[in-house]
Amino acid sequence: MTRQRGNKSSVVVVKQRQEKAVDLIGLGFTPAEVKDILGTSPSTMKRDLVALTDRFKSDWGAKKYEAIVEAQIAVFTLMESELVSGSIDASTATAWRGIRDSISDLLGLNAPTKTVNINIDENEALVGYRRFRHSTRYLSNEQLEAVYALIEPMNVPPVRQQIGPPETSPLWAMLERNHW
């Protein structure tokens, strides 16, 4: 099952928003600033940047894209050597890096990341798992498949019991007389 997105925009609106994003990034705004200016969510901005990157790759081809990646690496290497040699100060290098990061984001050179944090009480949540792993630690994959085949028919949801008054309750008599 896929989750539906919130507001669905027409293709024309999306394309216009992406073109505005390109213009703003070209003026030196970071993707975060562009997101705020255009009033989009972070996920919409990320989706737009991915679409722009894909469009760039298809319009210019893989060789041109690889050349741009190599040029980015050359710029970062130059920045590093200039900083180490003392030709530029740290604040200039930081500003320079910020500009290059924005360009890298626009071109899709920065790998997307997603972080998921889960908190579980390992003493409670992993007891059955740990016992299973301990009991099956020497089994081969073939033997584990046999265990799974044995367990699968046993793994059925519990039957829901209807809770009601005891069979000797006068409530049943009232129900039969349609007083209920």
N, C-alpha and C positions, 0 to 999 in steps of 0.2 A: 504494500500500500504506500503510495507516495503522498506526501503532504502538500496541499495546495498553497501556493504563494498568496500573500495578502493582496495588495492592489496590483492588478494586471494592467500594464501599459501597452498601448498600441506600438507596432513596429516603428512607426514614424516618430512617436514621442521618445522611444528608447534611442533611436538613431540620433535625434536632435540632442538628447541629454549627453550621449557619448561624444558628439562633436563639440558640445560646450565644454565637456571635461577635457578633451584634447587641447582646446584653445586655452583653458585656464592653466593646465599643466605646462603648456608652452610658454605661458607668461610667468612661470616660476612658482605657482602654487603647488603645495604638496597634495597628494590624494586625500588626506584627511581634511585639508582646507577646502578642496574642491567638493567633497562630500557635504561639508557644512554650507558652502555657498549654494550648491544645487538643492540642498534640503533632502538628500537621499539617505537611506540607511546604510550602515557599513556593508551589509551583505549585497545591497544593490550596487554600491560602488565597486565592490570586489567583482561582482558578476560583469559589470560594464568593462572593467579593466581586463578581465579574462577575454571577453568578446573582442575588445580592441586589439589585444595581443594576437588572438587567432586571426583576426582580419588582417593585421599587419603581416603576419607570417604568410597568409595565403596571397596577399597582394604583392609582397616583395620577394617571396620565395625563401627557401631554407638557407641558401648560400648567403644571401644578403643579411638574413637574421643572424647567422653564425658570425658574419663579419662585424656586425654591431656588438655582439657579445664579446668578441675578441677586443674590439675598441674599448668597451667598458672596462675590461680587465686591464688593458694598457693604461687607462686613465687612473684606475685605482692603484696600480703599481707605481706610476709616476707620483701620485699624491703621497704614497707611503715613503718613497725615496726622498721627496722634497721635505717632508716632515722630519724624517730621520736626520737629514743633512743640516737641518736648521734653516733652510731657505724660506720656509713659511712657518708661521706660528700655529699653535694648536687650534685656536678659534677659527682661523682661515681654513684649516684642513677640515674642521667640523662642518663649517658652512658649505664647503666644497662637497664633502661627503653627502650632506643633506640634499644638495641639488642632484648629485649623481644617483642617490637612492630613489629620488622621485622619478628620474628618467628610467632607472632600472625597473621600478614598479610599473611605470607606463608601458614599458616594452615587455613586461612579463618575465624579466630575468630573475626576479626574486621568487624563490619557491614559496608557494602558499603554505601557511601553517594553520593548524587547528589544535587547540589544547582542550582536553577533557579531564576534569578532576572528579574522582569518585572517592567517597569516604565510606568504608565499610568496617564494621566491627569484625575483624578477622577471627576472633575467638568464636563468634557465633556463625558467621556466614561460611566459613571454610571448613567446618568440622567434617561434614559429609564428604566433601571433596578430598580433604587430606586423608580420610580413612580409605576412600576408594583408591587414591593414588598409592597409598602404602600397601593395600591388599593386592594391587595389580602391578606392582613395580617391576616384576620379572616377566610379565607376559609379553609375548611378541604381538605385533600388529594383528596378525591372523587370529591369535587367541583373544585379543581385545574385541575384534569383530564378533567372535562367537559369544562373548559376554554381552555385547550390545544386543545381539539377536535374541539372547535369552531374556534380557531385561525388558526389551521393548514391549512385549505383550502385557507385562505386569504394570507398565506405566500408564495407567488409565486414571482419569480424573475421578475424584470421589463422587459417589451418588448423593445427590442433595436430598436430604430428608425433610419432609414437610412437617413443620412443628404445629401442633394443634392441641386441643384439649384431649385428655384421656378418653378412651372409648366409653367409659362408664359415666362420663360427664353429662349432666342434664342439658348442656348446650347442644348436643347432637339431637336430642329430642326436639328442641326448639327449631333447629334447622329443618328437620323433617316436616314439621307442621307449618313451615313457611312463615314463621314469626320473626325470623332473623332478617 
